[in-house]
Amino acid sequence: MADLYLKALEAERKSLWAACRLKGLPKGTPERLRIEELDGLLAAHKAKKAG
């Protein structure tokens, strides 16, 4: 079964990263901080899923 939570997190991260690259946003902006937060959520979810 598809992990919809994981897919939603990855889609949001990909979208934010594309916007940051397009606009050339530096570290410390809200978008970049959200990407860092998503990275943590993704890592925690994958670790929980792995066991």
GIKAFEN-V108485 format. One record per helix or strand of 2 or more residues. SS is the DSSP state (a for helix, b for strand). FROM is the first residue (numbers start at 1). TO is the last residue. If there is no record, write none. Layout:
BEGIN
ss->SS from->FROM to->TO
ss->SS from->FROM to->TO
END
This chain:
BEGIN
ss->a from->4 to->23
ss->a from->30 to->50
END
